[in-house]
Structure formats: structure tokens, C-alpha cells
Amino acid sequence: MKSILFSTLFFLLALQSFAQEQLLQVAKQYLLAGNYEKAVITYKQLAEYNPDDVSIQQDYVSCLMALKDYKTAETVLKKLIKTSKNKSQYDYTLAKLWLAQGETKKANKIFDKLIDAVPPVEKEYRALADKFIKENLIDQAIQLYDKGKRENGANPYLFSQELALLYDKKGDGVKARESLLDLYISQPAKSEEVKATFQRMYDKPEKLEAFQKVIQERIDKDPIQVAYPDLMSWLYLQQHNYEKAFAQIKTIDLQLKEEGSRMLGFARTALREKEFNAAKLAYNEVINLGNEKPFYQLARAEILTCSKEQLRFSPSYTQVDVNNLTQLYQDFITEYPSFKLKETYREWAELEARYAHNIDKAIGLLSEITQANNVDRQFKGRCKLEQGDYELIRDNDWESTLLYSQVDKDFKQDVLGEEARFKNAKLSYYKGDFMWAQGQLDVLKASTSELIANDALNLSVLITENNPVKDSDATPLLMFAKADLLEFQNKNDDCLALLDSIENQFPKHPLIDNILMERARISIKKQDYGEAALHLQKVATQYADDVLADDALFQLAGINENIFKNKDDAKRFYEEIIVKYPGSTYVSEARKNFRRLRGDKPDVEVPKAF
């Protein structure tokens, strides 16, 4: 009998539970559909049977508030506050009820009480703050985080990021700045993130200058804190003021006794950005620390690299400049022979070949690297390719193709191998073997290297468009390929004479745009930039639909920006590439340069976080 009663009771309870679950699903559907009239009736029944279910009680009150039945909602909440263990949750809902009725003082009184009652546990602060933010209660969230920040003596910068975002959302720029500065000091790992926020906040020169004054005041008050000069350096870089940026970097380096490490990092950044004078300033400071310091020899080697790059981008270097620099390389290697099989030696060879036109000397230097055993494999491969180039310059094409083929064999699955195959294909083109060259180029057009793929495509198009059909005259392309080789060998006058012959004999040949580009390259080598610009302008306007037009525009932009100092025209040429040739390989760089000339702030990193 007892078992029957127990089974019956269990069945009735299960049935009631099932009925409750079904009723809850119906209530939720009404609530989601916005049918508050039906939802409130259903939730009222559920709330009476489930007085301790917070979710049901909160949904019931939400329905009452949606119907603006504030009086009933208040009665329900006050009863729950008296009887429930989840008092704080219902207090929060009651405060929302007061806000809905415009009773701000009553609501704030409850919010203040909730904030005061939060235990000193980080996750508790965040949980309540998330509720405030969800309801757009920004002032309450700020008040809560401020309390947490004051009460956490171990980390006075706790919640700095959260406060900065809240102040920024509120429109209080000063307090947002102060919180971000606190975050910058407390969490160096977030320094780049903070800088990005500052860059957005201070998007006008006058704002940036005002911010710099604030940082300088902080430096004066707290000269020991390295975060401030680090940030000041970054601010100067936003203004392209590398010299002042370096002054801050130097301060940190000396203060932290880094023995030139940070200054060396800055020099490398400046070199990468082609700020040669600033780079040299930094390198010399490292050198002046003394030859017993750990970065002395590296600075000595890299300042040579900087001088070589400065010469390469100089519009007016002289042969005396070249000779002086080659002597500096030779003196350094004599003093530090350990650099003999390193990048410095390869650079010296490049200087001898490309600028001093001392090909035999360059090949001799590279041979020491390529014949040595204790040399990095990739580095040796790179030097072999350059040695092959220099052999071709002195008309030793057999030795040249042998070196290219060795690199191709050693680096089959590497970009270096693809570059070697391209050089061999171009060598065949120089010699008039267009069919073999075309076969190699067809494969290289799918290269993993965008640069090689683009070069292969351009040369392939040149051959395809200008190699005549069977029984036609191949003379123009053969002559142009020979002229192309002469330009590569720095036999510029012979090249120009041959180009004149092509144009005189075949005045309407489709090679004319290529001839103009060849002349432009030679004019640039001769530092006759006005003549170069004329040739490039013709390509860009008269052959706008041909494959070389975007290349001509990019070079025109560079000449106007760097040589003529005509930034408006440079900007116009960059914009033309972006608009007219969206598929060009120059688009990314053109967009970057266009934005810089327009005045957009660069995204420059200060080397080595504090």
C-alpha cells in the first residue's frame, strides 16, 4: 500500500514538474515575441509556484515594467528583497525600476549601496560593472572601478583600461588620457594598443602638441619613469621628428644602462624608414660609447650599410663619395676580419660593382664567400646569384649561367631557386633564345614571390607581344634584348645608340614604350631626373593601357616626391595608380605613400618596449 502511495505521489510530482516546464516555455515564447500581456499572466503563475527561482522572478518583473505596471513591479520586488537570498540582484532591478520612472535619486541611492557592498574581489567588480555598462550606466561603472582602483593597494593601475574606455565613451578626454597613461605604465605589453588609442584621440596637430606638453610635465615630475620618454619618442615619430625622438631613446638607454641596445634598435628603424641622418646619429652614439661595449662592432658595420643606402637614394652622389665609402669598407674589414664572410663583405662587393664599376674586385670579394665552407647556406646562395650578375656584366655569360644553375639546383623549393631560374630565363632572353626563355617564364608567373611573378609576367608579355610570327622579322626584339643587356652591363651610351637605331628603323613598332622605360632607367643612373620624368610621362599618358604604365607612374611619383620635392604631383601620381590600376603590384605602396603625403599619421614603432 505504501509503495502504491509513493509511486502515485512521485507520478503527480513529475507531472507537475513537466507541466511547469511546459508553462515556462510558453512564457518565454510570449516574452520573446513581445506579447507582454500574455507573458505576465503566465509568469505570475510560475512566480507563485517558484518563489526562489531568480530567473523566473526577474522575467516576471521585466514583463510588468514593459507594461509600465510599476506599482505591481515595486510590490513584487520589495517582497523579494525581504524574503530572498539574492537581495542584491533584486536591489539592482528595483533601481532600474526607479530609473524607468524618472526617480534618479532613489535609483542612485541603491546603486551607491550596491557599489559600497561589492567585496574586494576583481571578478565581483567586473560582474557588476558589466551590468552597469549593459544598461549604459557609465557614471556608475566609473564610480565602481574607481572604488576598486582605490582599494587595490597592490596594483594602483587596476582597471585603468576599463576606466579609459568609459571616460572616452562619456566624452571626458582628460580623464581618458590619464587612465590610458596609467595603463601604459602598468602594462607595457599593452603599449602598442594604448598608442593606437592615443593616435585616434589626438588626430590633429594642435591636440598632439597639447598631449606632448602633458607628457613633458610628467617627465619633469617623475624623471625615473622610463615609460614617459618612451611615449614621447613615439609622439615625435608621429611628426617625423626623428632627431627629437632619438633624444628620448638615448635618455632611456643610458638610464637603464642598456649599453646602446635601444639606440641600435632605433638606428635600424630609422634606416628602414630611410631617415639616414637620424640613423647615423644613433649609430655614432653607440660607437662613441667605446669599443669595449657589446654593440660597438655591429654599429660600425651597420653605419656602413646606412651610408651605402644613403648613397643609393641620393640624387647627387659623386665618384669621390663612392671612393671614400669603398675605402671605409676596406678599412673596417681590415680592422675586423671576422666580418669578412658576412653581409658587410657582400655590401662592399655591391658597392664596387654597382657604383665604383670595379667588377673584377666585386667578383673577387664574392668568390671568397661562395668558396668558403663555414658560410650560411642562404647567404652563400644569395652571393652566388650576385656573382652571376657581375660575371654577366663582364660578358662571361657561361660562368653566369653556371652560378645561376647551381643556386637553382641547391634551392629547388625555395624563392632563391625561383630567382635563379628567372635570371637564367632572362639570360636566354638577352641572347635571343626567346622560346626557351618563354617556357621558363610561363612557370615562374606562378611564383610564390609576388616580385618574381610580376617580373616574369612583364618579361613574358614583352616577348609575346614583340616576338613575331613565323617567317617575320625578329630583328627589333633581338636588338632590344641586346640593348637591355647593355643597360644591365652599365654600357649606357651603347645602349642608347642601339635604342635610337630601333626607333629609326622601326618607328611604329610596339616596343616604343619599352624603349622609353629603358631610356628613363639610364637617365636615372645618370642623375638626369628631368629627362627621366619626360620619358616616364610619355609612357604613362601615351601607353596608359599597356603593362608598363603603372610602373612609370610609380617612378614618376618617387621622382617628384624625393627629387623635385613636388609632393602635390607625387600624391596625384600615387592616387592615379590606386584608381586606374587597382590590380597593380604597386597599389599597396602607392596607397601608403599617398596617405603619408596627405598627412595621415604613420604607424611607426619605437624599437624595444620599455
N, C-alpha and C positions, 0 to 999 in steps of 0.2 A: 504493500500500500504506500509506504514512504517513497519507494523508488518511483512509483507512478506519479506521485505528487511532485517529486523533484524534477522528473522529466517534463511534466506539464509546465512547471514554473520556468524551467530552462527554455522551453519552446516559446513561452509567452515573452520572455525577456529578449530572446533572439529576434522574435517577430517585431517587438517594439524597436529594437536597435535597427533592424532593416528598414522599418517604417520611418524612423528618424533620419537615416541616411538618404532615403528617397526624398524626404521632405527638404533636407538640406540641399540636395542637388537642384530641386525645383527653385528654392530660394535664390541660389547662386545664379541660375539662369535668368530669373527676373531681374536680379541686381545688374548683371552684365548687360542685359537688354535695356536698362534704364527704366524699367517698369516698377518704379518705387512704391506705388500704391499696393500692388500685389505682393511685392517683396517684403514690405514692412509687416503685413499681416502674417506671412509665413515665418519671418524671422522672430516675430513676437512669440509665436507658439514655441519655436525652438529655444528662444532665450529663457522662457519659463521652465522648460524641462532641462536646460543645461546652464545653470547659473555660473558655473566655474569655467565655461569654455570661452576664453578671451576672444577668439576669432569670431564666434557667433555674436557675442555681445557687441563687439566693435562694428560688425556689419549691420547689426540692428540699429545702432546709434547713427551710422552713416546714412541709412535709409531715412531715419527721422529728420536728420539735418538736410538731406536732399529735398525732403518735402517741406522744409522750414518749420517743422514742428519742434521748435527749440525748447518749448516748455516741457514736453514729454521727454525729450532727449536729456535735458538737465536733470529731471527727476530720476531717470534711469541711471545716469552717470553718478549722481550723488549717492544713490543707494549702493551702487557697485563699489564706490570709493570707501564706503563704510564697511562693507562686508567682504570685499575681495582681497586676496593676497597680492594681486597685481595692481596695487594702488597707483603707482607712478604712471602706468600706461593710461589708466582712466583719467588721471590728473591732466595728462598731455591732451587727451581728447576733449576734456572739459575746456581747456584753454583755447583749443581750436573752435569750440562752440562759442565762447565769448568773442573771439575774433570775428566769427561769421556774423555776429550781432552788432559788431562795432564797439564792443566793450573792451577796448585795448588795455586799459589799466588793469582790469580784472585778469585778462589773459597774461599780461606781463608779470603780474604778481605770481601766477602759477609757474610760468617759465622760470622766473628767478628762483623759486623754491626748488624746482627740478634741477637747475644748474648747481645750486648750493649742495644738493643731496648727492650729486654724482660722486662715486667713490674714486680715489686717486689711482685709477687703472686706465691705461691708454685706450684699450678697446672699448671701455664704457663711454669715454669721451667721444670717440669716433661714432659709436652707435647712436647716441643722442644727437650729435651734430648732423649725421646723415638724415635724421628725421627733420631737423630744422631746415636743412638745405632743400629737402624734397618739397617742403611747404613754402619755400622761398623766404624763410625767416632768417635772413642774412645777419641781422644785428644780434639775434640770439645765438647763432652759430659762432660769431666772432666773440661774444661775451663768454661762451663756453670754452673755446680754445684759449682765450686769454687767461682764464682761470687755470686751465691745465698747464699752460706755459709757466705761470707764476708758481704753481705748486710743485713743479718738477725741478728741483734744485740741481739734480744730476745733469740735466740737459736743458739749459735755458732757451735753446733754439727749437725745442719740440713744437710741432705744429706750425712752423714758420711758413712752409709751403702752402698749407691749407689756408692760413691767415692771409697770405699774399693774394691767393686766388679770390678769396672772399672780399678783400678790400678792393681789388681790381674790379670785381663784379659790381661792387657798390659804387664805384667811381671815385674812391679815395686813393688817388695816385701816390700821395706822400706815404701813407701807411703801407700801401702795397710795396712800395720801394724799400721801406725799412725792413719789412718782413722778408723780402727777397734777399736783401743784403745779409740778414741773419742766417737765412738758409745757405747762402753762398759760403759763408764762413763755416757753418756747422757740418755741411755735407759736400766736400769737394767733388765727390762723384757726380753730383748734380750740377756742376759748374756750367757745362755746356747748355743744359736745359734752362738754367737761370739766365744765361747770356741771351739765349734766343727770346726769352720773355722780355728782357730789357730792350732788345733790339726792336721788338714790336711796340713797346711802350714809348721809346724815345726815337721816333721816326722822323723827327725834324731837327735841323742843326741847332736851333736855339734850345730845344729840350735836352739834346745831348750835352751841350755846354753847361747847362744848369746841373745836370747829373754829374758831370766831371767835377764841378765845384763841391758837390756833396761828398764825392769820393775823396777829394783832396782834404776836405775838413776831417774826414775820418782818418786819413793817413796822418794828419797832424796830431790828432788826439791819441791815436794808437799806432805809433810807428813800428811796433813789433809785429803787428798782424800782417802777414805777407799776402793775405787774400786781397787787400785793397790795392797795392801796386800791381798785382796780377790783373785785377779787373781794370785798373787804369790803363795798363798796357793794351788790353783788348779794346778799350774805348778809342785809344789813339789809332789802333789799326783800322777801326771803322772809318776813320778820317784819312786813312792812307798816310798817316804821320809816323813813319817807321822809326825815325830818329828818336822822337819822344817816347815811343813805345819801348825802344831798346833801353832808354834810361831807366825805366821801371824794371825791366827784366834784369838789368845789371844789378840794381838795388837788391832784388830778391836773391840773385845768385850769390852775391857777396855776403848778404845777411845770413843765408842758410849754409854758407861755406860749401857751395856745390862745385867749386874749383873750375868753373867755366862750362859745366854741363848744360845749364839752362841757356846761357849765351850762345853756345854752339847750336842748340836746337833752334833758337831764334834766327841765327845766321842762315841755317838751312831753309827755314820758312821764307825768309826774305829772298834768298837765292831762287827758290821755287817760284816766287811771285815776280821775279826779275827786278827786284829792288836791290840793285847791285851795290850801291853806295852804303846802304844800311847793312847789307850782309858783310861787306868788307869792314865796316866799323866794328861789328860784333866779332868777326874773326880776329881782328887785330887786338881787341880787348882780351880774348882768350890767349893769344900769343904773348901779350905783354905780361900775363900772369907768371911767365917763366917757363923755361924748357924742362923743368923738373915736374911740372904739373901733368896730369894724366891725358889731357886733351890737346896738348901743345902740338904734337906732330900731326894729328888729324886736322887741326885748324890751319897749320902751314900747308898741308896738301889741298884742303878744300878751298883755301883762298886763291889758289892757282886755278882751280875749276871755276871759281867765280870770275876771275879775270878773263879766262878764256870765253866764258859765256857772255860777258860784257862786251868783249871784242866782237863776238859773233853778231850781237844785236846792235852794235854801234854803226851808225851811218857814215862815219868818217874816220875809221881807224887807218893808220899808216903802216908802211912796211917797217918803220922804226918801232912802232908798238908791237908788231909781230915778233921782230927780232929780240926785243927786250924780254918778252914773255917766254920765248923759247929758251932764252938764257936762264931765266928764273927756274923753269922746269929742270933744266940740266943741273943747275946748282943744287936744287933740292934733292934730286936723285943721288947726286954725288955725296951729299951730306947724310942722306938716309936711304941707303941701298935696299933696305927692307921693302920699300915701295916699288921696287924695280919690276915685279911681276904683278902689280896691282893696277887699279883703274888710273892712277896718276900717270903710269907709263903709257897706257893706251891713249890718254888725252894728249900727251906730248907728241905721240905719233900722229894723231889727228891734226894737231897744230902745224906740224912740219909738212904734212901732205896737203891740207886744205888751204892753209894761209901762207906758209913760207914756200910752198911749192917745191919742197925738198923731198921728192918721192922716195929716192933711194934711202935716205935717212929714216923715213917713216917705216918703210918695209923692214929695214934692219932692226928697228926697235920692236916691231910686232913679231918678227921671227924669233926673238929671244923668248917671247911669251908662248908662241904656238909650238915651239920645240921643247919647252920645259915640261917636266913631269909633275911637279908639285904645284899645279895651277888648277883652279876651279874649272870644272868641265864646261859650264855655261859660258864663263868668261873667255876661255880659250876658243870656244866656238864663235863668239862674237868677234874676237880679234882675227880669227881666220877669215871671216866674211869681209872685214875691213881690209885685211891684207890682200884679199882677192880684188877688191875695188882698186887698191893702189897699184896692183900688178896690171889691171886693165888700163889705168891711166898711163902707164909706160908701155902700152901696146903689147904686153905679154899675156895675150888672151888665153893661151894654153895653160899657163900657170894659174890664171884667174879661175877658169872653169874647173880645174883640178881642186882648188881650195873650196870653191862653192860645193862641188860634188862630195867632198869629204864631210862637210857640215851637213849636207842633205842626208848622207848615209848615217852619220852619228846621231842625228836628231830627227828621225823619221816621223815621230808622233808629236813633234814639238813645233811651236811657232818659228823657232830658229831655223828648223829644217824647211818650213814653207818659205821663209825669207830667202834661203839659199836657192830653192827651186825657182823663185821669182827672178833672182839675179841671173841664174843660168838661162832662163827664158828670155830675159832682156838682152843678154849677151848674144843669143841666137838672132834676136831682132836686129841688134846692131850690125851683125854680119850678113843680114839679108835672108836668113833662113826663117821666113815668116810662117811657113806651115808648121814646123816643129815648135816654134815659139807659141803659136796659137793653140796647139794641143795642150801645152803645159798651162797656159793662161786659163783655158776653159776649166781646168781642175782647180786652179788657185782662186777663181772667182767665188768659190765656196769656202774660202779660208776662214778659220776661227778668228783670225785677226782682221778687224774691220779695215785697218790701214792697208794690209797686203791685198785683201779682197778688192778694195777700191782701186789700188794701183794696177792690179791685174785687169780689172774691168776697163779702166781707161786705156791701157795699152792694147787690150783686145779690141776695143772699139776703134782705136787708131788704125790697127792693122786691117780689121774687117771693112771699114769704110773706105780705106785708101788702097787696099791690095786689089789690083784689077782682076777682071775675069780672064779666063784662059785666052791666050793669044793677044792680050792687050799689053800696053807698055807699063812695066813695073818701075820705070826709071824714077819718077817723083818720090815714091816711098823709099826706094833704095837710097836716093840722095838725102832724104830727110833723116833716115836712120843713121847714115854716116854723119850728118850734121849733129844729130843728137849725141852721138858718141864723142864728137869733137868738143861739144859743150861740157860733157862729163869729164873729159880729159883736160879741161881748162884751156883748150886751144880756141879761144873765143873769136879771134879775128878770122881764123879759117872757117869756123862755124858760120859766122855772119856772111862771109863771102859765098859759101855754099847755099845758104838760105836765099840770098839775093839771086843766085842762079836758078833756083827752083821757081821763084816768083816770076823771073823774067821769061823763063822757058814755058811755064805752065801757069799763066796769070789767073786763071779761073778754077784752079784745082781746089778740091775741098780741104787740102792741107793748110790753107792760109791761116786759119785760126790757131793751128798748132805752131806755125811759123811765128805768129805774133807772140805766143806764150814763150817760145824759145828766146826770142829777142828780149822779152821782158826779163827773163831769168838772167841773161847776160848783162843787161843794163843794171840790174840789182847788184850783181857781182862787181860791176864797175862803179857802184855807188852813184849811178846816174838815175836817181829816182824819178825825176821829171819825165825822162824818156820812158822808163818802165811803166809809169802811170798812163802814158798815152797809148802804149801797146795794150795794156790791160783793159783800158776803157773801150778800145775798139772791139776786143773780144766780148766784153760784157754787153755791148749795145748791138753790134753788127751780127753777133753769133749767139744771141741770147737763148736760142733753143738747142744749142749744142752742148756737149758733155763738159766743156771747159768753162762755161760761163760762171758757175758758182765759184770755181777755183779763182777765176780772175777777180770776181767781186771781193772775195775774202782777202786776196793780196792787196787789192786797192784799198780796202778798209784799213788793213795793217799799215800801209804806207802813209795814208792820211792821218792815222792816229799817232804813229810813232815817229814819222819823219817830218811830215808837213805840219804836225800839231793842229790839224784841222779836225776837231772832234765832231763837228756837225756833219761833215761829209762822211766821216768814218761811221758814225751812227746810222746815216742814211744807207750806206752800203751794207752794213750788217743787217739792217731791217729788210733790205731788198732780198737778201739770201733767205731770211726766215719766211717771207711772204711768198716769193716766187719759186723757191726751191725747197719745199718742206722735207723732201726726201734726201737732201744733201748731207754728206758726212760732216759738213761744216756747220750745220744748224745749231747743234748744242753749244759749240764755242761761240758762234755768232750771237746767240741769244744771251749768253753770259756776258760777252763784251758790250752788247747793246745796253743791257741793264746797268752795267757799271758806268758807261758813258752817260746814261740817263740820270745817274745819281743815286741808284739803288745801293743800299749798304752791302758790302761784300761779306761773305761768310768765311772770315779768316780765323784760323785757330791760333791761339797763343801756344807755342810749344811748351809741353810739360806742365801738367796741372800742379797747383801749389800743394 
